[in-house]
Amino acid sequence: MAEHDLLIVGAGPVGMTLALALKDSGLRMQLVDARPRGAARHDPRVLALSHGSRLTLERLGIWQHLPATPIETIHISQQGGLGRSLLKAADYGLPAMGYVVAAGQLAAALDDALAAAGIPIQGSTTVTGLATGADSVSLSLADGTLEARLVACAEGSIQGEGAPELVERDYAQHAVISVATPVEGHAHRAWERFTPQGPLAVLPCGSDCAIVHTASPADADALMDLDDEAYRARLQAHFGERLHFASVGPRARYPLLLRYRPDPTGPRTVWLGNAAQTLHPVAGQGYNLALRDVWTCAQVLLRSGGDPGDPATLARYAAERRLDRQGTIRFTDGLVRLFSNAIAPLAHARGAGLFALDLLPPARHFVAKRMMFGARAWP
Ligand SMILES: Cc1cc2nc3c(=O)[nH]c(=O)nc-3n(C[C@H](O)[C@H](O)[C@H](O)COP(=O)(O)OP(=O)(O)OC[C@H]3O[C@@H](n4cnc5c(N)ncnc54)[C@H](O)[C@@H]3O)c2cc1C
């Protein structure tokens, strides 16, 4: 008999959230991570979380420990185009369209909660292979193996590039992220600005603004090489005059691509988070979608009560998540492809589209609800 019911590969935000959602399940579980325990606390990313994600993190007892900045309005525009749209939380009777949290602080709150719950995390342990048997999965480590009835892969990337079951699209874009201090207050507004080089997001984060600046890989090289003041000036010129930046802090970069597994399950295996789908950050959907996946996965395992790696249980999970996964992947990919080019008729159509978004309440409500709730945007 396997020594664990569930092994979670990857103690990033997704793996830790799954463990926490199952803390009262009675399952014998453990996390393993290639990095030393606590490394995720230094993640420099900033995450925009939907209202729906807030509700889930409240249920998990995490939200209360998380400094979060509310987004009251979202301003969507395109560089060199006329259209613009404004989404307001007040129109939906909610205090916020979403919230901005530091990924490192989210990881810290999750890590603390797991320590309090006594769920073990084995750091500095790289999983190098999985072998599935009839009753268990065996994980290969540098110095031995671990056995479980179910393995949840939350290792943050999709291995096996080129494998037939993977869907991949390289956007030839990189995100350069930083934190900027604005001259005037941000008034809890987020800006999403579409440019031919890719989207530029400016998110309220405390009294500062988190910047996600998309560029071609070559332009991203050049942006990373600038000194802080030269980068601030470049960012200001790219963003326009709606808000002014006094200074910009250190930068980090991430290559952007779409890569996903149409079926996030396999024999005694479930893939979650970036290991199931890696999305462009344009609409801030990655962790939000992962959280909905994790919540459903935990509920299905809790309901099943028996062998967590039972094929029927995993099939139920995949079926329950199909519509939301496909919808969110298409929504995100569609936004990137529609808005990331400079073809004149398309630019005109985009301007008209944003204008229509502002004039047509149903279209605006669809986009707003997707930002706030994800799947529940569907009628
Ligand atoms: C620029 C940018 C901005 C983003 N903005 C948003 C946003 O606004 N809103 C949002 O919802 N999402 C956003 N995302 C997406 C979000 O960051 C991801 O969805 C989320 O971080 C994925 O977490 P994860 O736990 O799946 O992966 P990771 O955070 O990558 O964690 C994976 C863990 O697995 C470990 N690991 C890897 N390989 C192994 C192995 N072989 N053995 C053992 N351990 C291993 C790693 O050490 C790591 O700790 C953004 C992403 C980017 C790049």
The ligand as an ORCA input file, in Angstrom:
! r2SCAN-3c Opt
* xyz 0 1
  C       4.031     38.541    -15.562
  C       2.934     37.688    -15.007
  C       1.813     38.282    -14.433
  C       0.762     37.505    -13.959
  N      -0.345     38.135    -13.448
  C      -1.390     37.391    -13.011
  C      -2.557     38.029    -12.494
  O      -2.666     39.250    -12.459
  N      -3.581     37.242    -12.038
  C      -3.513     35.872    -12.069
  O      -4.472     35.208    -11.656
  N      -2.418     35.241    -12.567
  C      -1.358     35.966    -13.038
  N      -0.239     35.344    -13.506
  C      -0.193     33.874    -13.487
  C       0.268     33.322    -12.135
  O       1.501     33.902    -11.782
  C       0.392     31.811    -12.229
  O      -0.860     31.280    -12.614
  C       0.774     31.159    -10.903
  O       1.907     31.767    -10.355
  C       1.072     29.697    -11.145
  O       1.448     29.095     -9.932
  P       1.943     27.601     -9.877
  O       1.928     27.220     -8.436
  O       1.180     26.779    -10.870
  O       3.446     27.646    -10.444
  P       4.803     28.217     -9.803
  O       4.549     29.457     -9.033
  O       5.774     28.268    -10.919
  O       5.263     27.095     -8.757
  C       5.766     25.845     -9.181
  C       6.622     25.218     -8.078
  O       7.011     23.921     -8.499
  C       8.379     23.701     -8.180
  N       8.929     22.701     -9.113
  C       9.163     22.854    -10.437
  N       9.652     21.724    -10.978
  C       9.717     20.824     -9.964
  C      10.142     19.463     -9.886
  N      10.571     18.791    -10.965
  N      10.122     18.832     -8.685
  C       9.669     19.491     -7.583
  N       9.245     20.777     -7.611
  C       9.263     21.439     -8.782
  C       9.012     25.083     -8.308
  O      10.193     25.172     -7.521
  C       7.895     26.008     -7.804
  O       7.996     26.271     -6.424
  C       0.827     36.093    -14.022
  C       1.959     35.475    -14.572
  C       2.995     36.272    -15.077
  C       4.193     35.590    -15.697
*
